[in-house]
């Protein structure tokens, strides 16, 4: 098996969401007593031993809530001692800016958000540079959670222009620092605002093409953080999203979570809130695995997920293990599929027989998962 790169998110390891669900269901993971370095060592101790030999692990972090100038040395040392890598870093603008961030019509907020992005770049190229995986530089993800609005007005056009100008400036700044990060949007149609700039995969691809035309920003190492669940939650086809991303050489990072409605077991889906289940074994994921294998995608596959609101720490860890193994099972099933036979059936309009092949491949993925999970 070829090496497979999976990244685990710091934000998965929380004590509980609060609100309508417990905020203290996992007391060992309270933020005051459970640091990012602790989380990294936990991944090494509890998750790494359960991985197949071909899996390499990395860590995903928000600046400045999970890694900052205050704890970066501790985080770097923990990554170094465990042999885990920095797979992704993102400016956590949504934690600070509620009026558009770098797209804001408020010039004071916009400048502060731009400064946050540059500090994130500086941290990645500073002490954290030593824990980049050779040949697999981190993704620098721009989640659009702060690039939103709730008022229909002509101001939306200016917000979009602000966004283009600010991202162009960020890209130029990163290029001066080395130009090695893979910068990408993580599209989402809502949260934390009712309406968002860059809500879909197509929006992100168009944005980068516009940035190249208008500001001369090269699209090399620019693109989309493929977030399965964000497409699912508004009923879009994340298989076709994959085709668009690959066709535009825009898939630079992945988040393999799911809203759950595609396997007939876990509830969720279009019109529901963002649930962040781990990877599901289903026919759509087997198809996506086959598409990225054929395209030669070999970068990080992140697990942007949450433990269930009723899970304790042990169960939360198990969810992450299951998510990684589920994707590996889908990849193995995709490799076992006779593509020539499948394409011949489709050419002959024998779609029922093609469906049989796909159903069998999905069942085989379940068998692969059981084998890996049992050790």
N, C-alpha and C positions, 0 to 999 in steps of 0.2 A: 504494500500500500504506500502511495506517495504521502509526503508529510502534509498534514492538515492543520491550519492555524485557527485556533478558537480563542476568543477573548471574553473574559468575565468582567461584569460591571460592578464597580464599587457600590453603586446605589441599590443593587439588589439586596445587600446585606444591611437591612434596617430593622429597627425594633417593631415596626408596625406603622401603617399609614395614618391612623387616627381618623377623625371624622365619624363616619357611621360604622367604622370597624375599629378593633382594638389598636392602641398605639404602643402597647407594652407586651404583645404576645411573644416576642423574642427578646427577653430582657438582657441577654448577654451581648446583644448588638446595639445597645443604646449608644448614641454618638459620643457622649462624653467619656465613656469608658472603653470604646471600641474604635481604634484609630484605623486609618487607611493602611498603615503598616501591619496592624493586626489582621486586617482582612486579607492582605497579600499572603501572610504566613498561613492563615487558615486555608486559603485556596491550595497552597502547596501541600499542606498536611492532609486535608480531607478530600480534595477533589482530584489533584494530580495523580494520586495512586490509582484512581478508578478509571483513568483514561487509557485508551488503546495506545500502543507504542508509537503510532504514527502521528499522534496529536501533540502539538506544541501549544502552550498556553500563554496568553497575555492578559493585561489588565486595562480597563477603561476608566478614565477619571474626568471629573468636572473640576475646572478651575473656577472659583477659588474656595469652593466648599469642601472638596475632597483632597485636593492638593493645592498648595500655595507656597509662597516664599517661606512661610513659617514652618512647614513640615516637609519640604521637598527633599532635604538631605535624608531624613528618616525613611521617606518613601523610596528614594533611590537605593538606599542601602538594603531595604527589604526586598526590592526587586532583584538586586544583585546577588544577595545571599540565597534566594530561592530559585534563581535561574528563570524567573518569569520576565516578561517583556512589557514595555509600554506599547500597547496596541492602538490606543486612541486617547486623545485628549480633546476636550471641548470647553469653550468658555461658557460658564453657567449664567448667561445673561438673564435668563428668566428668573433667577433668584434675586435680581437687583432692579430690573427695569420693567415696568408694567405699561409703558406708553410707547412701545415700538422699538426700544433699544437703538440699534444703529440705523433703523429706519424712522426714528422718532421725528416728529415735527417740532419737538422741544430741543433746541440746539444744545442746551446744557446736558440733557439726558443722552443725546446722540454722541457727544464728545466723550462722556464718561463710559459709554458702552464701547466705543472705538478703543479707548485706552485699555479696557478689560481684555479685548481681543488681542491687542499687541502684547500685553503682559503674559497672556497664555502662550503666544508664540515664543516669547523670551524664555519662559520656563521650559518649554519643550526643547529648545536649542541650548539651554543652560545645563544644569546638573542632570536633567533627565536624558540628555543626549547619550549618556553612557549606557542606558538600558533600552536603546532601540534594538530591535532584532536585526541582525545583519541581513541585508537584502529585503527587509520588510519594514520600511519606515512607518511610523504611526499615521493614522488618519487624524485629520484636524476637522472635526465635525461641527458644522453650524446648524444646530437645531433651531427651527424657526419659532420656538415657543414665545419669544418676545417680539417677533416681527408680525404683530397682528393688530386688529382694530375691531370696534364694535359699532361704528357710526358710518353710515353710507354718506360719503361726501366726495367732493373733487379732490380733497386732500390725499386720497389713497394714491393717486398718481405721483404726487410729490414724495410720499413714503417710499414708493417703489424706486423712484430716482435716487432718493437718499440711500436706499439699500444697495443699489448698484455701485454708487460712488464709494460707499464705505467698504464694501467687499473688495472692490478693485484696489483701494488703498491698503487693505489688509493683505491681499495677495502680493502686492508690490513689496510690502514690508517683509513678508515671509520669504520672498525671493531673495531679498538682500541678506537675510540671515542664512541662506543656504539653498532654498528652493527644493527641499527633499520631502516635505510633508505632503500627504495626499489630502487636499482640501475638498470638502464635500458638504452639500446640503442634506439634511434629513427632513424630507417633506412631511407635512402633516396638515390635515384640513382644518383642525380646530385644536384648542388647548395650547397655551393658556388664553386664547381669545376666541370669540365665536367665529371669526374669519381671520385667515392667515395669508400673508404673502408667501409665495412658493409652497402651495398646498399639495402638489402632486409631483410625481416623477417627471412628467412631461414639462411641468413648470420649471423644475430645476435644470433640466437639459436645455430648455430655451434660455434660461437665465445665463448660463455659462456661454452659450453661443452669442448672446447679446453683449456680454462683458468682453468677449474677444473682439467683436465688431466695433464696439463703442470705445473701449479703453485699451485695446491691444493686449489683454490678459490671455496668455496661452491657456488652452484647455488641457494641456498635458498635466497630469496629476490633479485634475479637477473633475468633479462629477457628483455622484449621488451616494449617500449612505442608504443602501437598499433596506428599507424597514417594512418587512412583510405586513405587520399588524396595522400600520397606518393606511396601507392600501385596502386591507380587508375591512377596516372599520367603516369605510364609506362605500363598500361594495365594488371597488375597482378590482381589476384582474391583475394580480401580482405576477402571474406567469407572463402576460404580455408586457407588464412593466419590465420584466427581466430582458425580454427581447429588445425593447427600446434602449435600456441601459447598455446592453452589450453592443448593440448596433452603433451606438454613439461613443463607444469606448469610455463610458461614464460610470461604470460600477467600480468604485474604489474602496468601498467598505460595505459590510452587511450587518443587519440586525435581524436575527432569525426568530424573533418572537411571533406570536400568533394571537389573534382575537378568538380563535377556537372554534369557529362555526363550520370549518371545512372537514371535520372528521366524524361528525354526527354524535360525538360524545360530550365534548366541552361546549357549553353555551357561550354566546357572544355574537359578534359579527356586526353587519351594517346597522347603524343607528344606535349602537351600544357605546358605552364609554370605553376608554383605553384600558384593557384588562392586563395586557402584558403576560400572557402565558408563555411558557417556553416553547421550543420547537415541537410541532405535532408531526406524527407520521401519517401522511396522507398523500394522495395521488398528485396533488399540485406541488408539494414539496419534492417528490421524486422527479417530477418534470423539471422543476427549477434546478435541482441538483444535476440533472443530465445536461441542461443548457449551459450551466457554468463550467461543467467539466469539458464540454466540447469547445468552449471559448477559452479554456486555459486559465480561468480565474484561480489565483493561488494566494490571495491576500487574506486578511483577517475576517473571520466570521464571528460577530459579537452576539452575546446572549443578553439582550436588553429586556429583562424580565423581572417579575416580582414573585416572591413567595406568596402563597395564598394567605388571606387575612386570618386564617385559622391555623397556619403552620407554625410549629416550633422551630428552633434552630436546626435540629437534625433533619427535619422534613424540608426546610428551606434549602439546605445544602443538597439534599437528594434531588430536589427539583432542577437544580443547575446541572448535576450529573446527568440526569435523564434528558435534559435539553441537548447537551453536547452529543450524547450517544444517539439520540433520535436523529440528529442531522447526519451523523456518520452512517447510520443505518440507511437513511434515504440515499446517500451518496453510493453506498455499496449496492443498493437495489438498482439505482440508475445504471451503474456499470454492468450489472448482470443482464440488463435488458438488451435483447437482440434488436438493435435499432434498424438494421436493414429489413428484417422481417416486419417490424412495425410500420416502416415507411411504405413497404410493398402493400400491406393491408390497407393503409390509408389511400394509396394511389388507386386501389381497386374498389374503393368505397366500402370495404368490409369493416365498417366502424364497430360493429358489435364484437368482432373477433379482436380488433385492436383494443377495445375496452377490456376484453378478457386478459390480454397481455398486461395492461396497465394495472388491473386489479390484482393479478398475480404478483406483479412487481411490488405493489404496495404491501401485500401480505408477506412477501419475502423480506421487506424492510422490517416488519414487525419481528420476524424470526431473527434477523441480524441484531436487532436491539436486544432481544432476550439473551442471545449469546454473549454480547458484550456486557450487559448489565450483570449477568451472573458470574462474570469474571473470566 
